Structure formats: structure tokens, C-alpha cells
Amino acid sequence: MTDTRPGRRPRILAATLFAIVVAAAVTWPYWPTVPPRWLPWTPLDIADAPNMLTGIKLARLGSDGVACRAVLHAAGLGFEPVPDRSTGPGCGFENAGRAGRGLTISGSVTATCPLVVSWALFERHALQPAAERHFGSRVSTARHYGTYACRNVYGRSSGRRSQHATANAIDIAGFTLDDGTTVSLQRDWNGPDGDKAAFLADVRDGACRFFRGVLGPDYNAAHRDHFHFDRGRWNACR
């Protein structure tokens, strides 16, 4: 039975807050020895091994363009901000810029800052380790179909806007390694080369740690030849 006595809830809340304050006071001397990656108020560092706070720190960057750009700058990655602007109903750029220097993405792309940070994390902690594990070589180039397109999902004439409409998604067609090996989603996802297929499966699984939306050939026919990675509102790992 629920206790509905007056004053019960405030007393519980006060006791909880008191316990938190006491715990903080007791552990305060040890805080300086805790690695920054384990402190929720410290900035995200792309070089740090991901942990349970990585997603929280990454999510905060969506509303803080200055902090987001600082993360990329600290990692030595190129990012040239572009002005916020609308390019059509439900389309345009906000907290976006041109990225490419220091990353494997081919050419220069315009994308939201959080998407670029997600890619940098994915590249360092999932993509490159997978390439070295399966091929003993690193990825030199990620081939893509672009980031921005003012359109609805699947290019339909009606319905909700795609994450591409705000440059908050990137479609990956394949990869080229330092040793010249090429891996293609269309050819190798279910192809005869087991190493390439296993590599792509690991890449998909690794991407789910850093992007909110990850769709590939197993999702539907529209994604038979590419991975879709985005930083949208909904979580999907397909």
C-alpha cells in the first residue's frame, strides 16, 4: 500500500539529497585522481576509450556548437563552420561545417558537428580496429554518397524529412585500405569473401555505439548498397 501521509515525500527527498551531499563530501578528496573521462562534467575527448559517459557527453554537443567544435579542434581534426540557414521547409544547416581533414571520409563534406564527432569516435574506436583485426591494415578512405539532401525519407513526395535534410546523416558505400584492398557494401555484405563480410558486420556493430541511427543491407532494399549513419532522435541498429 502506498504511504500517503503528509510530509512523507519531502522527507524522503530531503534524506536522498542529504545522502548525495554526504557522499560527495566524503569522496571529494579523491576526485582529482579520477581520470577526466569518468567525470561527467569534463569535455569529451575523442582519444579516450569509450565508456558509459561517452554517449552522454556526445549528446550534450547537439546544443552546444562551441563545445562541439572545441572537441574536434582538440583532436586536431579540421572543421570549418558554415552559417546556420534554412534551405527549404524542414531543410538547412545548424551547428554544421565542412569536415574532412584528419578523417578517412573522402573529400570534404558538410555535416552537423555532432555527426562529425560521432564519425571521429567511430573511426578511432571501431572502424580502424576492425580493419586491423580483419586485414592487418588501416582504412585510408571511406567512400560515401554524401550527407546533405533536402528530401524526405526514401525521397518520397510526402512524409517526414530525412536526417540528410539537415546534414545530420552520412551514407557509406565502402572502404579502401592502406594496402589497396577495397570493400564494397553492395558486393561484399553477402559476398563470397568471408573476411570482408565479417569486417562489414563488425563495422555496422561498432557504428551502433556512436550513432543513433545505423541502417544497412539487412534493414531493407533501399540500403542494400550502403550504411546510413545519423545523429537523429531515434535509436536504430539494423
C-alpha atoms as one frame of an Amber mdcrd trajectory, in Angstrom:
protein
   0.000   0.000   0.000   1.299   3.465  -0.869   2.162   5.724   2.068   0.160
   8.932   1.572   0.906  10.603   4.916   1.514  14.381   4.555   5.164  15.303
   4.501   6.369  11.781   3.702   7.677  12.538   0.180   9.509  15.762   1.111
  11.281  13.904   3.927  12.354  11.131   1.552  13.620  13.679  -0.979  15.491
  15.602   1.733  17.092  12.395   3.007  18.138  11.429  -0.525  19.694  14.831
  -1.179  21.468  14.700   2.177  22.921  11.285   1.322  24.177  12.612  -2.036
  25.805  15.623  -0.380  27.467  13.437   2.262  28.746  11.012  -0.393  30.140
  13.897  -2.437  31.842  15.379   0.616  33.376  12.050   1.614  34.699  11.302
  -1.876  35.775  14.880  -2.712  39.477  14.324  -1.829  39.626  11.523  -4.390
  38.060  13.439  -7.313  41.358  14.910  -8.578  42.656  11.359  -9.087  39.678
  10.250 -11.194  40.515  10.230 -14.944  38.632  13.032 -16.765  36.841  10.535
 -18.982  34.989   9.267 -15.909  33.831  12.730 -14.811  30.505  13.709 -16.419
  31.262  17.460 -16.443  34.591  17.201 -18.304  34.672  17.644 -22.118  34.521
  14.689 -24.436  37.947  13.570 -25.660  37.915  11.573 -28.888  41.132   9.795
 -27.923  39.711   8.431 -24.659  38.500   4.860 -24.548  34.675   4.990 -24.698
  32.763   4.355 -21.501  29.254   4.761 -20.082  29.602   8.574 -20.121  30.652
   8.881 -23.775  27.086   8.910 -25.091  26.010  11.489 -22.513  28.884  13.826
 -23.383  28.240  13.326 -27.092  24.531  14.138 -26.711  25.352  17.435 -24.993
  27.213  18.640 -28.069  23.972  18.819 -30.051  23.013  22.042 -28.282  26.494
  23.500 -27.799  28.250  24.311 -31.041  31.212  25.962 -29.325  31.911  22.901
 -27.179  31.422  20.605 -30.169  33.936  22.488 -32.292  36.361  22.534 -29.354
  36.251  18.721 -29.207  37.247  18.473 -32.875  39.915  21.164 -32.524  41.456
  19.388 -29.515  41.671  16.209 -31.627  43.410  18.077 -34.456  40.539  17.499
 -36.876  39.503  20.028 -39.487  36.055  21.596 -39.212  35.130  24.862 -40.908
  31.783  26.160 -39.568  29.121  27.219 -42.064  26.402  29.776 -41.220  23.131
  28.455 -39.837  20.492  28.815 -42.533  17.266  27.389 -43.881  17.364  25.972
 -47.411  13.713  24.955 -47.604  10.853  23.648 -45.429  12.477  21.401 -42.832
  15.861  21.691 -44.530  19.058  23.548 -43.807  22.086  23.768 -41.562  22.504
  24.331 -37.832  25.723  23.732 -35.888  27.248  22.432 -39.130  30.501  22.789
 -41.015  32.826  21.378 -43.661  34.814  18.418 -42.412  37.370  16.127 -43.932
  40.936  16.946 -42.817  42.215  14.271 -40.471  39.373  11.874 -41.219  39.005
   8.972 -43.638  35.877  10.466 -45.246  36.646  11.051 -48.928  36.698  14.693
 -49.958  35.126  17.449 -47.881  31.575  17.080 -46.601  29.155  19.469 -44.930
  27.674  17.897 -41.826  26.465  18.753 -38.341  29.229  18.997 -35.783  27.835
  16.148 -33.617  27.759  13.864 -36.673  31.425  14.613 -37.346  32.344  13.952
 -33.710  30.421  10.661 -33.870  32.332   9.727 -37.013  35.664  10.583 -35.379
  34.827   8.362 -32.391  33.609   5.573 -34.660  36.688   5.797 -36.867  39.134
   5.679 -33.980  37.454   3.114 -31.750  35.544   0.857 -34.161  36.440   1.244
 -37.848  40.243   1.198 -37.656  40.426  -1.579 -35.036  38.106  -3.704 -37.191
  40.274  -3.136 -40.283  43.448  -4.050 -38.418  41.778  -7.093 -36.899  40.489
  -8.491 -40.215  43.127  -7.315 -42.700  46.180  -6.166 -40.761  45.812  -2.786
 -42.486  44.088   0.516 -41.749  41.316   2.278 -43.646  42.615   5.155 -45.766
  39.314   6.242 -47.314  35.631   5.845 -46.560  33.645   6.210 -49.785  30.249
   7.834 -49.357  27.111   9.062 -51.123  27.019  12.364 -49.272  25.496  13.969
 -46.206  23.093  16.728 -47.247  20.000  16.473 -49.430  16.774  18.422 -48.885
  14.393  15.473 -49.162  12.007  13.207 -47.307  12.854   9.721 -46.103  13.492
   7.474 -49.131  12.954  10.504 -51.384   9.174  10.189 -51.126   6.950  13.074
 -52.131   5.325  13.120 -48.675   6.235  12.092 -45.141   8.869  13.155 -42.659
  12.157  14.733 -43.565  15.276  12.600 -43.781  18.189  13.322 -41.443  20.016
  14.166 -44.675  17.776  17.247 -44.976  19.778  18.828 -42.147  23.170  17.254
 -42.964  22.818  15.070 -39.895  23.488  11.777 -41.698  26.067  10.187 -43.959
  25.711   7.205 -46.333  28.786   4.979 -46.621  29.307   2.901 -49.764  32.574
   1.184 -48.863  36.178   1.483 -47.777  39.682   1.483 -49.225  42.565   0.267
 -47.071  46.171   1.410 -46.957  47.239  -1.780 -48.719  44.853  -1.123 -51.629
  42.129  -3.540 -50.555  38.638  -2.297 -51.405  35.488  -3.275 -49.551  32.049
  -2.565 -51.015  28.698  -2.842 -49.256  26.929  -3.842 -52.454  29.479  -6.504
 -53.393  30.764  -7.777 -50.080  27.956  -7.670 -47.487  26.733 -11.093 -48.610
  29.612 -11.783 -50.967  31.940 -14.788 -51.205  34.810 -13.099 -49.325  34.180
 -14.060 -45.718  36.785 -11.658 -44.300  35.195  -8.675 -45.999  31.704  -9.695
 -44.948  32.847 -10.173 -41.342  34.599  -6.796 -41.429  31.446  -5.039 -42.606
  29.372  -6.741 -39.915  31.856  -5.548 -37.277  31.760  -2.037 -38.745  27.948
  -1.987 -38.512  28.013  -3.205 -34.912  30.726  -0.720 -33.965  28.833   2.170
 -35.544  25.859   1.456 -33.288  27.991   2.553 -30.323  28.436   6.087 -31.668
  25.500   6.893 -33.972  21.833   6.919 -33.076  20.634   5.606 -36.414  22.531
   2.797 -38.162  20.888   1.108 -41.151  22.445  -1.337 -43.597  21.684  -4.009
 -46.178  19.860  -6.191 -43.651  17.366  -3.403 -42.981  15.718  -3.102 -46.402
  16.377  -2.974 -50.146  16.849   0.797 -50.090  20.046   0.262 -48.053  21.351
  -2.712 -49.996  24.472  -0.813 -51.124  25.331   1.421 -48.171  25.349   2.099
 -44.451  23.237   5.004 -43.225  24.650   6.653 -40.079  22.847   9.539 -38.376
  22.531  11.546 -35.154  18.754  11.799 -35.248  16.217  11.442 -32.459  15.552
   7.720 -32.804  17.826   4.801 -31.976  18.146   2.059 -34.569  20.807  -0.580
 -35.161  19.745  -2.663 -38.139
